[in-house]
């Protein structure tokens, strides 16, 4: 399989976008397709041995729907700033819009003159026909071309047929004004779509424009894509950091708000990591690049946000299917309204044809087709601005119906930076001896407990420890280290019990116990403690207020320690002394209990919790900045360690859902109401125009509310 990406420059019509997507999907070599109207990017997956003719086929499909739209193949446009190809420039748009507006106004004035002026009938009819052709010849020609290609139910056919019908039955002035106001409405709708798109894309305006490359003591501005791993770059105050790297020289404060939502600047100095997309606020930095542009943090974040629309929410899928059937149904209803009432003696054909024309105008589903995806993309963009990466509209939609949230303990509810609180040797054993044995056993481990013991050992200025001859790590128990001095057993009570080590000190609830034995002789224990993160209890309280019915904590720690953390945090239920596989099975138990009632969320650090993240309805990773594992494993990534972002994500999801439901109800209710009024002869075609264009504009403005603060 091979993925190809194209930008459809100048595309604004939501209905056309949906049809282009369907047509491309029907190509035999295409296995997957997604057209994102917000960034105008068409992503196509094709079979490896196909695709040579793909660009030509896509150009042909796009041209059949939107002749003025330009197709740009991004694979052939590498090295250029192809993110600038998303739309026409303002000058190009004005070049197209202004003459069209002039023509519409001229046709309306012409229609007014010949409608209300005193002219012979044939001159009056000729003048109105001229006004009609001037205002709508493009629509009529497009409708005829589409009919010849077998595409009947599009907006050109609907508007062209409705206006032509009005002209034929003697409502020439109304026929012209329908086309004029439809044209003005389309311009306004395109402007609204473009503004919406710019607002949303502007939320993620974190892409660096250039990098200051240092070569032979010279500094030159280059495209970030041309900088290689290992190159040195300079970042001046006020500039965006263009690529991930390590600070080699200089100190400064970094504003990473665009990446993490963190409002306070972070101080960096030599040997500190910095991430692309952050802004250098004070000193000059020299940075050694550690990741190429395509692998950098900013590139991955933008790719996730831009591709999020490929994972559609259920309501988006519903609207896409609904639009396919809605228009033909309304067209056939219009045909029935035009024919059957006069056949049964209820008025004249001209009266009922006029009423039926309103049905044709109302039947365009643009308001729904654009406002629903726009709402979800706005929610995703707004979330990203606050440091919350949502990988798709489906996950954002699921977040609004969260029932149970399951938390990992270490690094999620607690800080994860464990510290040695006390060293408690048995009689005849020194603290230094006990600590040294533990340090030898833990020397090559990356576990947080191991790091805390090694860090404490180093802070005591004790002699360098030797490497063990052999290490055996037992998941959920600890480590057995083979040394010249004997076998060291270092771990929890379960490890001691399983290996027949007697005399183990009884554990209490206040900390994590690391027991140490040498050749099965118990020597004592080390107490290691972790702190609960600030604001965890407030966040749990807020989640309850938002309607989350149950919170659960999973931990590998002793049950007593797990109970203490759960109590302080306000967690409803907890499970301690768990192996990694235990977490998966417990999550499945909770999942089966709430089946059909809501969604289950797992929140973890994204590194060691991949199986549990994958098993939840929504997997949320904490502290994802710079962590490839977190971004890969989770459905939602909180880019910093602030657990309060979880409540923010749920609020955004619920606001997005409310707006989607409002738009669906408003659009359908308005259209149905005006169809009923039109059938009863109470309204005119003017109201039908409002039901088409006016409703679309109102729905668009409502969708943009998702971008406001939560």
DARA-V512799 format. One record per helix or strand of 2 or more residues. SS is the DSSP state (hx for helix, st for strand). FROM is the first residue (numbers start at 0). TO is the last residue. If there is no record, write none. Layout:
ss/from/to
SS/FROM/TO
SS/FROM/TO
This chain:
ss/from/to
st/1/8
hx/13/24
st/29/35
st/40/45
hx/53/64
st/69/72
hx/73/75
hx/81/85
hx/89/115
hx/120/147
hx/154/167
hx/171/202
st/210/214
st/217/221
hx/223/225
st/231/234
st/244/248
st/251/254
hx/256/259
st/265/267
st/272/273
st/278/279
st/284/288
hx/292/294
hx/296/309
hx/313/342
hx/348/361
hx/365/384
st/387/389
hx/392/398
st/401/407
hx/408/412
st/418/424
hx/430/441
hx/447/458
st/469/473
st/477/482
st/485/490
hx/492/497
st/511/517
st/520/528
hx/535/544
st/549/553
hx/558/568
st/572/574
hx/579/592
st/598/603
hx/609/614
st/617/621
hx/627/632
st/635/637
hx/644/678
hx/684/706
